[in-house]
Amino acid sequence: MPEAQQGTELVFLGLTFNPEVLGLWLQAVLTFAIFSFLWGDNRVYKFAEHVFVGISAGYGAVIVWQQAVLLLLVFKLWPQLSTKADATADYWVIIPGILGLLMLTRFMTKYDWLSRYPIAFIVGLYAGAGIAPTAQAFLLKQMGATMKPLIPGGDVGWWVAVSSLVVLVGVICTLTYFYFSRPHEGALGVSSKIGIWFLMVAFGAGFGNTVMARISLLIGRVEFLLYDWLPVWWPGAGL
């Protein structure tokens, strides 16, 4: 533990540190440790990876304890422990509390079968609750996109009509590609080949979106190294 703290300076074992500068150096070292994987798997990368996983797991455990166990279980059973003056007891939380404890029996070979009950409850609950939003997001909206006007006029412009036609053709051709009751010959073969093109465009767009998300993370790290850490390490860099 630090012996004394004066302003922005931190004194530990007779040595003076600036917490902000120390934090910048720690971030930079870990960033370079992760980038070292570009030269192959190594111990430095593994160390940084383990640090990241360990900190993430510890942080997640603390969040679950504070926002789930304490807030939703302990303070509901013993409201006198809560800092809220209007806290009231709610003993119905005993049921999810018991289900949560049964999840821990997964680590006990003799009683691991008890964990099947909370797992079955969670899977059934989220499966049932997810049917409506999934149908709304992936089925009804897709059907609605194929029912838009195809002829320009009035409030429907040329671009809207062309876009609606492309969506309609893409849906029909893609569905015919997955129709295996007949050989893909003649008109069905042409339609299925067009469906392949639509599938490749969709997969390419999805892959490109994923790559751009990763590149944005890389840009964030490079900006940190150039504009936050480099001026501390090399004050005359001028960035």
C-alpha positions in Angstrom: 0.0 0.0 0.0 1.3 3.6 -0.7 2.9 5.3 2.3 1.8 8.8 1.3 0.0 10.6 -1.5 0.6 14.3 -2.3 -1.4 15.8 -5.1 -0.8 13.9 -8.3 2.4 12.2 -6.9 2.4 8.8 -5.3 5.2 7.8 -2.9 5.9 4.2 -2.4 8.9 2.8 -0.6 10.7 6.1 -0.9 10.1 6.4 -4.7 7.8 9.0 -6.2 5.4 8.0 -9.0 2.9 9.9 -11.1 -0.2 7.6 -11.2 -1.3 8.9 -14.6 2.2 8.4 -16.2 2.5 5.0 -14.6 -1.0 4.1 -16.0 0.0 5.2 -19.5 3.2 3.2 -19.4 1.3 0.1 -18.2 -1.2 0.5 -21.0 1.5 0.9 -23.6 3.5 -2.1 -22.4 0.4 -4.3 -22.4 -0.5 -3.0 -25.9 2.9 -3.8 -27.3 2.7 -7.2 -25.6 -0.5 -8.0 -27.4 1.0 -6.7 -30.7 4.0 -9.1 -30.2 1.7 -11.9 -31.4 2.3 -10.5 -34.9 5.7 -12.1 -34.7 4.3 -15.4 -33.4 3.1 -16.8 -30.2 5.3 -16.0 -27.3 5.4 -15.7 -23.5 5.0 -12.0 -23.4 1.7 -12.2 -25.4 0.5 -15.1 -23.2 1.2 -13.0 -20.1 -0.8 -10.0 -21.4 -3.5 -12.4 -22.5 -3.8 -14.0 -19.1 -3.8 -10.6 -17.4 -6.6 -9.4 -19.6 -8.7 -12.6 -19.0 -8.0 -12.5 -15.3 -8.9 -8.8 -14.9 -12.0 -9.3 -17.0 -13.1 -12.3 -14.9 -12.5 -10.5 -11.6 -14.3 -7.4 -12.8 -17.2 -9.4 -14.0 -17.4 -11.3 -10.7 -17.5 -8.1 -8.7 -20.2 -6.6 -10.9 -22.3 -9.8 -10.5 -21.8 -9.8 -6.8 -22.8 -6.1 -6.4 -25.5 -5.8 -8.9 -27.1 -9.3 -8.8 -26.3 -11.1 -5.6 -26.4 -8.1 -3.2 -28.9 -5.9 -5.0 -31.4 -8.6 -6.2 -31.1 -11.2 -3.5 -29.4 -10.2 -0.2 -31.0 -6.8 0.1 -34.4 -8.2 -0.8 -34.2 -10.8 1.9 -32.6 -8.5 4.5 -33.6 -5.0 3.6 -32.0 -3.6 6.8 -28.7 -4.2 5.2 -29.5 -1.9 2.3 -28.6 1.8 2.3 -32.1 2.7 0.9 -34.5 3.9 3.6 -37.5 2.6 1.7 -36.2 -0.9 1.1 -38.8 -3.6 1.7 -38.5 -7.4 1.9 -39.4 -9.5 -1.0 -39.2 -13.2 -0.2 -40.1 -14.4 -3.7 -36.5 -14.0 -4.6 -35.8 -17.1 -2.6 -36.9 -19.1 -5.7 -34.3 -17.7 -8.1 -31.8 -17.7 -5.3 -32.3 -21.5 -4.9 -32.0 -22.0 -8.7 -28.8 -20.0 -8.7 -27.4 -22.1 -5.9 -28.3 -25.3 -7.8 -26.2 -24.1 -10.7 -23.2 -24.5 -8.4 -23.8 -28.2 -8.0 -22.3 -28.5 -11.4 -19.0 -28.7 -9.7 -20.1 -31.6 -7.5 -19.9 -34.9 -9.2 -22.4 -36.5 -6.9 -25.1 -33.8 -7.2 -24.3 -32.3 -10.6 -27.7 -33.6 -11.9 -29.4 -30.9 -9.8 -27.9 -28.2 -12.1 -30.1 -29.5 -14.9 -33.2 -27.9 -13.4 -32.0 -24.2 -13.4 -30.3 -24.8 -16.8 -33.6 -26.1 -18.2 -35.5 -23.2 -16.7 -33.2 -20.6 -18.2 -33.1 -22.2 -21.6 -36.9 -22.6 -21.7 -37.4 -19.0 -20.4 -35.1 -17.3 -22.9 -36.3 -19.6 -25.8 -39.9 -18.6 -25.1 -39.1 -14.9 -24.5 -37.0 -14.8 -27.7 -39.6 -16.1 -30.1 -41.6 -12.9 -30.4 -38.6 -10.4 -30.8 -36.8 -12.8 -33.2 -39.8 -13.2 -35.4 -40.3 -9.5 -35.3 -36.7 -8.7 -36.2 -35.9 -11.4 -38.7 -39.2 -12.6 -40.2 -41.8 -9.9 -40.2 -39.4 -7.0 -41.1 -38.0 -9.2 -43.9 -41.5 -9.9 -45.2 -42.4 -6.2 -45.0 -39.3 -5.3 -47.0 -40.5 -7.5 -49.9 -44.0 -5.8 -49.9 -42.9 -2.3 -50.6 -44.0 -0.5 -53.8 -42.1 -1.5 -56.9 -43.5 1.2 -59.2 -42.3 4.8 -58.7 -44.9 7.4 -58.4 -46.3 9.8 -55.7 -44.2 9.5 -52.6 -42.2 6.5 -54.0 -39.1 7.6 -55.9 -37.1 5.8 -58.4 -34.4 4.8 -55.9 -36.9 3.4 -53.4 -38.6 1.4 -56.2 -35.3 0.0 -57.4 -34.2 -0.9 -53.9 -37.5 -2.7 -53.2 -37.1 -4.6 -56.5 -33.6 -5.7 -55.6 -34.7 -6.9 -52.1 -37.6 -8.8 -53.6 -35.4 -10.5 -56.3 -32.7 -11.2 -53.7 -35.2 -12.9 -51.3 -36.8 -15.0 -54.0 -33.5 -16.1 -55.6 -31.9 -16.9 -52.2 -34.9 -19.0 -51.2 -34.7 -20.9 -54.5 -31.0 -21.7 -53.8 -32.2 -23.6 -50.7 -35.0 -25.4 -52.5 -33.6 -29.0 -53.0 -36.8 -30.8 -54.0 -36.0 -30.3 -57.7 -32.7 -30.2 -59.6 -31.3 -26.7 -60.1 -31.8 -26.6 -63.8 -33.4 -24.2 -66.2 -35.1 -21.2 -64.6 -34.6 -22.7 -61.2 -30.9 -23.0 -61.8 -30.5 -19.4 -63.0 -32.5 -18.2 -60.0 -30.4 -20.2 -57.6 -27.1 -18.9 -59.1 -28.4 -15.4 -58.6 -29.2 -16.3 -55.1 -25.6 -17.4 -54.6 -24.5 -13.9 -55.6 -26.8 -12.3 -53.1 -25.5 -14.7 -50.4 -21.9 -13.8 -51.2 -22.6 -10.1 -51.1 -24.4 -10.5 -47.8 -21.6 -12.6 -46.3 -19.0 -10.2 -47.7 -20.8 -7.2 -46.1 -21.0 -9.0 -42.8 -17.3 -9.9 -42.9 -16.4 -6.4 -43.9 -18.4 -5.0 -41.0 -16.6 -7.3 -38.6 -13.2 -6.4 -40.0 -14.0 -2.6 -39.7 -15.0 -3.1 -36.1 -11.6 -4.7 -35.4 -9.8 -2.0 -37.3 -11.6 0.7 -35.3 -10.1 -1.0 -32.1 -6.7 -1.0 -33.7 -7.0 2.7 -34.6 -8.0 3.4 -31.0 -4.8 1.7 -29.8 -2.6 3.5 -32.3 -4.1 6.8 -31.4 -3.4 6.1 -27.7 0.2 5.3 -28.5 0.8 8.3 -30.7 -1.1 11.0 -28.8 -1.2 9.8 -25.2 1.9 7.7 -24.5 4.5 8.9 -27.0 4.5 12.6 -25.7 5.2 11.2 -22.2 8.0 8.9 -23.4 9.4 11.4 -26.0 8.3 15.0 -25.1 9.8 16.4 -28.3 7.7 14.1 -30.6 5.4 17.0 -31.4 2.3 14.9 -32.0 
